[in-house]
Every structure is written in C-alpha cells, then in structure tokens.
Amino acid sequence: VFEVRGWDIENKIILRPEQAVLGDKVTVPTLDGQVLMTVPPDSHSGQKLRLKGKGLPRKEGGRGDQYVRVEIDIPRQLGKEEKELYRKLMSISKK
C-alpha cells in the first residue's frame, strides 16, 4: 500500500474527474488507520497531497510525512446523462 521514501511514505488515491475539478473529501489509509482528507479543487493527476506527521517514526522524535499521489480515472460505464454532460463540457471547452 505504501512506498517508503526515507522517513516519508507515499501511496495513491484514484479520483473521478468531478472530484478532481470540484474538490472532495476522501478516505485515505495511513499507518494509524483511515483518515478523511480534503482534496482541493483543480487537483490534477500526479499531484501529491501531504498529510503532515503521518509517515514513519523518527529516532530523534516526530514522524515523517505521508504523500498521497492523485490519479484521475474515468468510470468504465457512464450513463446516458453523464455522457451528455461530457459532450456539453467538450462543446464549452472548444469555444
């Protein structure tokens, strides 16, 4: 689930396009259990969000951070109304 980078750890979350554009609150696994993380509006694929102090314990005290890498995925099955909304969005974007 996690990749270790020194005292920091990294994992990924998969968001739907509307979550990335509008922002959302999502549940993310940490070493201490699940936490609710705020995804800011206008997030993009590859962006890393930081959960301060959620990484590995340091010998001198404190903890590293956890970085959550954003990936955006389009659902495999979209309904008729959803596809129509994407068509409208495409026509607006081309203006």
The 8 nearest C-alpha neighbors of each residue, nearest first, counted from 0:
[[1, 10, 2, 11, 9, 28, 29, 8],
 [2, 0, 10, 9, 8, 3, 11, 29],
 [1, 3, 9, 8, 10, 4, 0, 7],
 [4, 2, 8, 7, 5, 1, 9, 6],
 [5, 3, 7, 8, 6, 2, 9, 63],
 [4, 6, 7, 3, 8, 63, 55, 54],
 [7, 5, 63, 55, 4, 54, 57, 8],
 [8, 6, 63, 64, 54, 4, 5, 65],
 [7, 9, 3, 65, 54, 2, 4, 1],
 [10, 8, 66, 2, 1, 65, 67, 3],
 [9, 11, 1, 67, 68, 0, 2, 66],
 [12, 10, 68, 67, 69, 13, 70, 9],
 [13, 11, 69, 70, 68, 14, 67, 10],
 [12, 14, 70, 71, 69, 72, 11, 15],
 [15, 13, 71, 18, 72, 70, 19, 16],
 [14, 16, 18, 72, 17, 71, 73, 19],
 [17, 15, 19, 18, 71, 20, 14, 73],
 [16, 18, 20, 19, 15, 21, 22, 14],
 [19, 17, 22, 15, 21, 16, 23, 20],
 [18, 20, 42, 16, 17, 22, 41, 21],
 [21, 19, 41, 17, 40, 18, 22, 16],
 [20, 22, 40, 18, 19, 17, 41, 23],
 [23, 21, 40, 39, 18, 38, 19, 20],
 [24, 22, 38, 18, 37, 25, 21, 39],
 [23, 25, 37, 36, 38, 35, 26, 22],
 [26, 24, 36, 35, 27, 23, 37, 38],
 [25, 27, 35, 34, 36, 33, 28, 24],
 [28, 26, 34, 33, 35, 25, 29, 36],
 [27, 29, 33, 32, 34, 26, 30, 31],
 [30, 28, 32, 31, 33, 27, 53, 34],
 [29, 31, 32, 28, 53, 54, 55, 33],
 [30, 32, 29, 33, 53, 28, 34, 54],
 [33, 31, 29, 30, 28, 34, 27, 26],
 [32, 34, 28, 27, 29, 26, 35, 31],
 [35, 33, 27, 26, 36, 28, 32, 29],
 [34, 36, 26, 25, 27, 24, 37, 33],
 [37, 35, 25, 24, 26, 34, 38, 27],
 [38, 36, 24, 23, 39, 25, 35, 22],
 [37, 39, 22, 23, 24, 36, 40, 42],
 [40, 38, 22, 42, 37, 41, 23, 19],
 [39, 41, 22, 21, 20, 42, 19, 38],
 [40, 42, 20, 19, 43, 21, 39, 22],
 [43, 41, 19, 40, 39, 20, 46, 44],
 [44, 42, 46, 45, 41, 19, 69, 71],
 [45, 43, 70, 69, 46, 71, 42, 68],
 [44, 46, 69, 68, 70, 43, 47, 71],
 [45, 47, 69, 44, 43, 68, 48, 42],
 [48, 46, 68, 67, 66, 69, 45, 49],
 [47, 49, 67, 66, 68, 46, 50, 69],
 [50, 48, 66, 65, 51, 67, 47, 64],
 [49, 51, 65, 64, 53, 66, 52, 48],
 [52, 50, 64, 53, 49, 65, 63, 54],
 [51, 53, 64, 62, 63, 54, 50, 65],
 [52, 54, 64, 65, 51, 50, 63, 62],
 [55, 53, 63, 64, 7, 65, 8, 62],
 [54, 56, 6, 63, 62, 7, 57, 53],
 [57, 55, 62, 61, 63, 54, 58, 60],
 [58, 56, 60, 62, 59, 61, 55, 6],
 [59, 57, 60, 56, 61, 62, 55, 6],
 [58, 60, 57, 61, 56, 62, 63, 6],
 [61, 59, 57, 58, 62, 56, 63, 55],
 [60, 62, 57, 56, 59, 63, 52, 58],
 [61, 63, 56, 52, 57, 55, 54, 64],
 [62, 64, 54, 6, 7, 55, 52, 53],
 [65, 63, 54, 52, 51, 7, 53, 50],
 [64, 66, 8, 54, 50, 53, 9, 7],
 [67, 65, 49, 9, 48, 47, 50, 8],
 [66, 68, 48, 11, 10, 47, 9, 49],
 [69, 67, 47, 11, 46, 45, 10, 12],
 [70, 68, 44, 45, 12, 46, 11, 47],
 [71, 69, 44, 13, 12, 14, 45, 72],
 [72, 70, 14, 13, 44, 15, 16, 69],
 [71, 73, 15, 14, 74, 13, 70, 16],
 [72, 74, 15, 75, 16, 71, 14, 76],
 [75, 73, 76, 72, 77, 15, 16, 14],
 [76, 74, 73, 77, 72, 78, 15, 82],
 [77, 75, 74, 78, 73, 81, 79, 82],
 [78, 76, 81, 82, 74, 75, 79, 80],
 [77, 79, 81, 80, 82, 76, 83, 74],
 [78, 80, 82, 81, 83, 77, 84, 76],
 [79, 81, 83, 82, 78, 84, 77, 85],
 [82, 80, 84, 78, 83, 79, 77, 85],
 [83, 81, 85, 79, 84, 80, 86, 78],
 [82, 84, 86, 80, 85, 81, 79, 87],
 [83, 85, 87, 81, 86, 82, 88, 80],
 [84, 86, 88, 82, 83, 87, 89, 81],
 [87, 85, 83, 89, 84, 88, 82, 90],
 [88, 86, 84, 90, 89, 85, 91, 83],
 [87, 89, 85, 91, 86, 90, 92, 84],
 [90, 88, 86, 92, 87, 91, 85, 93],
 [89, 91, 87, 93, 92, 88, 86, 94],
 [92, 90, 88, 89, 93, 94, 87, 86],
 [91, 93, 89, 90, 94, 88, 87, 86],
 [94, 92, 90, 91, 89, 88, 87, 86],
 [93, 92, 91, 90, 89, 88, 87, 86]]
